[in-house]
Amino acid sequence: MTLDEADWNEAEPFKDVLTQVRDVLAADAAHAYRVRDFFRDAAPGAPRAFDLLNTLLAALSQRTSRERSEAVVEAALETLVYRGEVEKRIANVEDGAVAYYRIDTERTDTE
């Protein structure tokens, strides 16, 4: 189904997933996140509690499987890494090697 101009104007605008992911990282710049961290209620030690899953579902504005949602979040994070806005590190933890991402505060402070 396509939308005509009137339906388009009535539809609620949403931020893209890339912006939503970046906003989450910027809100808690002191912590690094794994992809799976975006799918639990709150980050440990976060300055404010936020429901990451609901944020992302709102950004996607559709019901998707968790696996697909994780792929979308990972793609957004990797795009931010590519653009130099987010740092990526691989940490060896109990589950093996895991990618963690955090906002590049040096870059964002100078913009």
FITORTI-990061 format. One line per field, with one value per residue: residue in one letter; z, y, x of N, C-alpha, C, O in turn. Coordinates in Angstrom, 2 decimals, decimal comma, always signed. Example, Ala and Ser with C-alpha at 12.3 -4.5 7.8 and 13.67 -1.06 7.14 Angstrom:
REM residues 2
resn <- a s;
nw <- +7,80 +7,08;
nv <- -5,69 -2,25;
nu <- +13,19 +12,85;
caw <- +7,80 +7,14;
cav <- -4,50 -1,06;
cau <- +12,30 +13,67;
cw <- +7,80 +7,87;
cv <- -3,30 +0,03;
cu <- +13,20 +12,90;
ow <- +8,46 +8,04;
ov <- -3,32 +1,14;
ou <- +14,24 +13,41;
***
This chain:
REM residues 111
resn <- m t l d e a d w n e a e p f k d v l t q v r d v l a a d a a h a y r v r d f f r d a a p g a p r a f d l l n t l l a a l s q r t s r e r s e a v v e a a l e t l v y r g e v e k r i a n v e d g a v a y y r i d t e r t d t e;
nw <- +0,00 -0,83 +0,16 -0,21 -0,66 +1,37 +3,28 +3,88 +5,12 +7,42 +8,72 +11,42 +12,01 +12,37 +13,92 +12,19 +12,51 +12,80 +13,90 +16,30 +17,58 +17,83 +19,51 +21,87 +22,55 +22,90 +25,07 +27,16 +27,37 +28,83 +28,92 +27,19 +24,70 +23,85 +21,01 +21,96 +24,29 +23,62 +23,78 +26,29 +29,37 +30,79 +30,90 +32,88 +35,53 +34,11 +33,57 +33,40 +33,30 +30,49 +28,09 +25,93 +23,98 +23,37 +22,35 +20,02 +18,64 +18,23 +16,54 +14,36 +13,78 +13,33 +13,74 +14,34 +14,17 +16,90 +16,07 +13,53 +14,30 +15,88 +13,87 +12,41 +14,30 +14,68 +12,10 +12,05 +14,11 +13,01 +10,79 +12,04 +13,16 +10,81 +9,89 +11,73 +14,12 +16,26 +18,42 +18,11 +19,84 +20,46 +22,91 +25,02 +26,63 +28,94 +27,12 +24,90 +22,16 +21,89 +20,32 +21,24 +21,49 +21,60 +22,01 +20,29 +22,12 +21,85 +19,20 +19,04 +20,84 +19,57 +17,47;
nv <- -1,18 +2,17 +5,61 +8,50 +12,09 +13,36 +11,30 +10,89 +13,32 +13,06 +10,96 +10,00 +11,55 +10,05 +9,72 +8,54 +5,25 +5,31 +7,88 +7,57 +5,54 +6,82 +8,92 +7,51 +6,54 +8,99 +10,03 +8,61 +8,77 +7,87 +5,15 +2,02 +0,12 -3,07 -4,68 -6,19 -4,83 -2,82 -3,89 -4,28 -3,09 -0,91 +0,73 -0,29 +1,82 +4,07 +7,57 +8,21 +6,29 +4,53 +3,10 +1,10 -0,75 +0,01 +2,55 +1,93 +0,38 +2,32 +3,98 +2,30 +1,92 -0,29 -3,71 -5,96 -8,85 -9,81 -10,61 -9,40 -6,74 -6,47 -6,74 -4,42 -2,44 -3,07 -2,50 +0,26 +1,09 +0,30 +1,95 +4,44 +4,07 +3,92 +6,53 +7,84 +8,76 +7,15 +4,91 +1,65 -1,31 -4,51 -6,81 -9,39 -11,42 -13,36 -14,66 -14,87 -13,17 -9,91 -7,20 -3,82 -0,56 +2,98 +6,46 +8,84 +11,03 +13,03 +13,80 +14,65 +16,75 +18,75 +19,53;
nu <- +0,85 +0,57 +1,15 -0,81 -0,49 -2,04 -2,37 +0,31 +0,95 -0,58 +0,62 +2,74 +5,84 +9,08 +12,29 +15,18 +16,66 +19,42 +19,88 +18,46 +19,94 +22,42 +21,65 +21,05 +23,61 +24,95 +23,57 +24,53 +27,40 +29,56 +29,56 +30,04 +28,35 +26,93 +25,38 +23,22 +22,62 +20,91 +18,46 +17,46 +16,06 +17,40 +20,53 +23,32 +24,16 +23,50 +22,91 +20,25 +17,28 +16,23 +14,03 +15,31 +14,50 +11,83 +12,34 +13,73 +11,84 +9,92 +11,35 +11,69 +9,07 +7,44 +6,49 +8,92 +11,04 +13,17 +15,70 +15,93 +15,69 +18,00 +19,90 +19,40 +20,06 +22,78 +23,73 +23,26 +24,99 +27,47 +27,53 +27,74 +30,27 +31,78 +31,39 +32,88 +31,83 +31,36 +33,08 +34,50 +35,15 +36,60 +35,94 +37,08 +35,01 +32,96 +31,24 +32,80 +34,43 +33,22 +31,63 +31,78 +30,38 +30,79 +30,10 +32,10 +33,52 +35,43 +35,24 +32,53 +32,53 +33,90 +32,36;
caw <- +0,00 -0,88 +0,80 -0,99 +0,06 +2,59 +4,25 +4,27 +6,06 +8,66 +9,35 +12,44 +11,64 +13,31 +13,63 +11,64 +13,50 +13,01 +14,84 +17,60 +18,18 +18,20 +20,68 +23,05 +22,91 +23,37 +26,37 +28,18 +26,71 +29,70 +28,82 +25,87 +24,55 +22,87 +20,30 +22,80 +25,33 +23,14 +23,91 +27,69 +29,83 +31,15 +31,00 +34,27 +35,85 +33,20 +34,31 +33,41 +32,76 +29,27 +27,55 +24,62 +23,02 +22,91 +21,52 +18,69 +17,96 +17,77 +15,39 +13,24 +13,55 +12,83 +14,56 +13,69 +15,07 +17,64 +15,24 +12,52 +15,00 +16,24 +12,64 +12,08 +15,27 +14,36 +10,88 +12,44 +14,85 +12,08 +9,97 +12,88 +13,22 +9,50 +9,82 +12,73 +15,25 +17,32 +18,49 +18,26 +20,44 +20,67 +24,25 +25,31 +27,84 +29,17 +25,92 +23,79 +21,66 +21,72 +19,88 +22,05 +20,80 +22,42 +21,28 +20,27 +22,76 +21,32 +17,94 +19,25 +21,58 +18,68 +16,41;
cav <- +0,00 +3,43 +6,74 +9,73 +13,26 +13,59 +10,26 +11,17 +14,44 +12,59 +9,98 +10,58 +11,45 +9,40 +9,81 +7,31 +4,39 +5,80 +9,00 +7,04 +4,83 +7,83 +9,63 +6,65 +6,56 +10,33 +10,25 +7,91 +8,71 +7,24 +3,70 +1,37 -0,79 -4,15 -4,63 -6,74 -3,86 -1,98 -4,64 -4,46 -1,88 +0,24 +0,47 -0,19 +3,06 +5,16 +8,73 +8,17 +5,02 +4,66 +1,80 +1,07 -1,51 +0,83 +3,61 +1,40 +0,01 +3,56 +4,44 +1,42 +2,10 -1,53 -4,89 -6,80 -9,84 -9,33 -10,83 -8,35 -5,49 -6,46 -6,49 -3,00 -1,68 -3,29 -1,74 +1,67 +1,28 +0,19 +3,17 +5,49 +3,82 +4,31 +7,99 +8,37 +9,34 +6,15 +4,02 +0,23 -2,13 -5,91 -7,23 -10,82 -11,59 -14,74 -15,21 -14,81 -11,82 -9,14 -5,82 -2,76 +0,72 +4,15 +7,73 +9,45 +12,33 +14,03 +14,30 +15,36 +17,98 +19,76 +19,89;
cau <- +0,00 +1,31 +0,47 -0,93 +0,02 -2,83 -2,00 +1,70 +0,92 -1,18 +1,50 +3,62 +7,25 +9,98 +13,71 +15,73 +17,28 +20,78 +19,78 +18,03 +21,07 +23,41 +21,12 +21,23 +25,04 +25,31 +22,94 +25,31 +28,71 +30,56 +29,48 +30,06 +27,21 +26,86 +24,10 +22,15 +22,27 +19,82 +17,22 +17,08 +15,38 +18,24 +21,97 +23,78 +24,86 +23,14 +22,43 +18,79 +16,80 +15,43 +13,65 +15,95 +13,71 +10,72 +12,90 +14,04 +10,60 +9,31 +12,13 +11,38 +7,65 +6,88 +6,78 +9,92 +11,62 +14,34 +16,89 +15,97 +15,95 +19,42 +20,67 +19,23 +20,87 +24,19 +24,03 +23,32 +26,24 +28,60 +27,51 +28,30 +31,71 +32,31 +31,37 +33,80 +31,10 +31,31 +34,24 +34,18 +36,20 +36,26 +36,34 +36,93 +34,19 +32,54 +30,61 +33,75 +34,69 +31,99 +31,84 +31,19 +30,37 +30,51 +30,19 +33,43 +33,28 +36,36 +34,70 +31,28 +32,79 +34,47 +31,41;
cw <- +0,00 -0,18 -0,18 -0,11 +1,38 +3,67 +4,76 +5,33 +7,40 +9,42 +10,30 +12,01 +12,76 +12,91 +13,02 +12,74 +13,81 +14,04 +16,23 +18,31 +18,65 +19,44 +21,96 +23,50 +23,48 +24,76 +27,50 +27,65 +27,55 +29,57 +27,37 +25,85 +23,57 +22,15 +21,22 +23,92 +24,91 +23,33 +25,35 +28,22 +30,11 +31,23 +32,45 +34,48 +34,94 +34,01 +34,35 +32,81 +31,51 +28,72 +26,12 +23,59 +22,49 +22,03 +20,11 +17,95 +17,46 +16,54 +14,16 +12,83 +12,92 +13,79 +13,78 +14,69 +15,77 +16,79 +14,18 +13,16 +15,40 +15,02 +12,24 +13,01 +14,96 +13,11 +11,19 +13,18 +13,93 +11,16 +10,76 +13,06 +11,93 +9,38 +10,85 +13,94 +16,47 +17,24 +18,66 +18,84 +20,57 +22,03 +24,38 +26,66 +27,96 +27,92 +24,72 +23,38 +21,35 +21,31 +20,81 +21,30 +21,81 +21,57 +21,35 +20,81 +22,25 +20,03 +18,18 +20,02 +20,68 +17,59 +16,82;
cv <- +1,24 +4,51 +7,89 +10,89 +13,50 +12,58 +10,47 +12,26 +14,04 +11,61 +10,68 +10,45 +10,79 +9,69 +8,48 +6,53 +4,86 +6,94 +8,51 +6,35 +5,83 +8,59 +8,82 +6,67 +7,91 +10,60 +9,61 +7,68 +8,01 +5,72 +3,24 +0,32 -1,90 -4,00 -5,11 -5,77 -2,96 -2,65 -5,05 -3,10 -0,71 -0,18 +0,58 +1,11 +4,22 +6,34 +8,82 +6,84 +5,29 +3,27 +1,73 +0,34 -0,68 +1,98 +3,10 +0,96 +1,24 +4,08 +3,59 +1,56 +0,87 -2,64 -5,76 -7,82 -9,25 -9,49 -9,75 -7,02 -5,38 -6,18 -5,02 -2,14 -1,84 -2,52 -0,25 +1,97 +1,24 +1,41 +4,33 +5,32 +4,29 +5,83 +8,64 +8,99 +8,42 +5,31 +2,59 -0,48 -3,56 -6,32 -8,74 -10,95 -13,05 -15,41 -15,26 -13,37 -11,12 -7,72 -4,87 -1,44 +1,83 +5,39 +8,25 +10,86 +13,40 +14,63 +15,13 +16,66 +19,10 +20,20 +21,02;
cu <- +0,89 +0,50 +0,37 -0,48 -0,73 -2,47 -0,58 +1,73 +0,31 -0,28 +2,46 +5,08 +8,07 +11,41 +14,16 +16,45 +18,70 +20,80 +19,40 +19,19 +22,12 +22,94 +21,28 +22,68 +25,45 +24,73 +23,73 +26,72 +29,78 +30,57 +29,54 +28,95 +27,49 +25,53 +22,99 +21,74 +21,12 +18,46 +16,93 +16,67 +16,29 +19,69 +22,40 +24,54 +24,51 +22,62 +20,91 +18,37 +15,99 +15,17 +14,17 +15,11 +12,55 +11,19 +13,14 +12,80 +9,87 +10,04 +11,83 +9,92 +7,01 +7,22 +7,76 +10,43 +12,83 +15,59 +17,02 +16,29 +17,42 +20,28 +20,58 +20,08 +22,35 +24,59 +24,14 +24,62 +27,45 +28,67 +28,10 +29,81 +32,36 +32,40 +32,29 +33,12 +31,10 +32,58 +33,75 +35,40 +35,69 +36,81 +36,14 +36,24 +33,79 +31,99 +31,55 +33,99 +33,37 +32,35 +31,09 +31,34 +30,14 +30,73 +31,62 +33,28 +34,23 +35,82 +33,44 +31,49 +33,29 +33,50 +30,51;
ow <- +0,76 +0,05 -0,89 +1,05 +2,39 +4,84 +5,94 +6,32 +8,43 +10,63 +10,04 +11,69 +13,94 +11,74 +13,31 +13,78 +14,97 +14,94 +17,22 +19,50 +19,75 +20,32 +23,01 +24,69 +24,45 +25,54 +28,66 +27,52 +27,01 +30,06 +26,45 +26,88 +22,58 +22,62 +21,25 +24,44 +25,76 +23,07 +25,59 +27,58 +29,71 +31,59 +33,18 +33,71 +35,00 +35,03 +35,24 +31,91 +31,49 +28,87 +25,20 +22,44 +21,28 +21,06 +19,13 +16,74 +16,39 +15,60 +13,05 +11,66 +12,05 +14,58 +12,68 +15,90 +15,27 +16,78 +13,96 +12,63 +15,27 +15,11 +11,79 +12,55 +14,98 +13,06 +10,65 +12,91 +14,05 +10,79 +10,21 +13,12 +11,96 +8,83 +10,84 +14,71 +17,58 +16,16 +19,28 +18,39 +20,76 +22,29 +23,89 +27,70 +27,18 +27,69 +23,63 +24,17 +20,64 +21,87 +21,13 +20,58 +22,78 +20,56 +22,38 +20,06 +22,23 +19,80 +17,58 +19,86 +20,99 +16,85 +16,04;
ov <- +1,32 +4,35 +8,22 +10,70 +13,80 +12,94 +10,26 +12,15 +14,63 +11,46 +11,79 +9,35 +10,96 +9,88 +7,43 +7,09 +4,81 +6,95 +8,97 +6,55 +5,70 +8,88 +9,37 +6,81 +7,97 +11,33 +10,01 +6,54 +7,59 +5,07 +3,96 -0,29 -1,71 -3,28 -4,50 -5,88 -2,40 -2,04 -6,04 -2,08 +0,41 -1,31 +1,44 +1,47 +5,27 +6,14 +9,45 +6,32 +6,19 +2,37 +2,24 +0,77 -0,66 +2,33 +3,77 +1,17 +1,22 +4,57 +4,11 +1,34 +0,98 -2,52 -6,22 -7,66 -8,31 -8,61 -9,23 -6,24 -4,31 -5,45 -4,44 -1,20 -0,87 -1,95 +0,43 +2,97 +2,07 +1,85 +5,12 +6,30 +4,97 +6,36 +9,86 +9,68 +8,88 +5,02 +2,34 -0,27 -3,79 -6,19 -9,29 -10,62 -13,89 -16,59 -15,65 -12,45 -11,66 -7,12 -5,09 -1,24 +1,66 +5,38 +8,10 +11,79 +14,58 +15,83 +16,20 +17,59 +20,28 +21,13 +21,44;
ou <- +1,86 -0,70 +1,32 -0,14 -0,10 -2,29 -0,31 +2,45 +0,66 -0,41 +2,93 +5,52 +7,77 +11,72 +13,59 +16,80 +19,12 +21,63 +19,96 +19,40 +22,65 +23,75 +21,60 +22,95 +26,21 +25,34 +23,61 +27,17 +30,80 +31,49 +29,15 +28,65 +28,20 +24,65 +21,92 +20,63 +20,42 +17,43 +16,23 +16,92 +15,97 +20,02 +21,91 +25,43 +25,16 +21,96 +20,35 +19,03 +15,15 +16,00 +13,53 +15,03 +12,31 +10,52 +12,80 +12,70 +9,27 +9,41 +11,72 +9,58 +6,14 +8,16 +7,45 +10,27 +13,44 +16,45 +18,11 +17,08 +18,02 +21,27 +21,56 +20,74 +23,09 +25,68 +25,01 +25,28 +28,35 +29,76 +28,87 +30,54 +33,38 +33,37 +32,46 +33,78 +30,87 +33,08 +32,71 +36,53 +34,50 +38,01 +35,15 +36,81 +34,24 +32,23 +31,14 +33,77 +32,52 +33,26 +29,92 +32,31 +29,39 +31,43 +32,28 +32,95 +33,87 +35,95 +33,28 +30,70 +33,11 +33,80 +29,66;
***
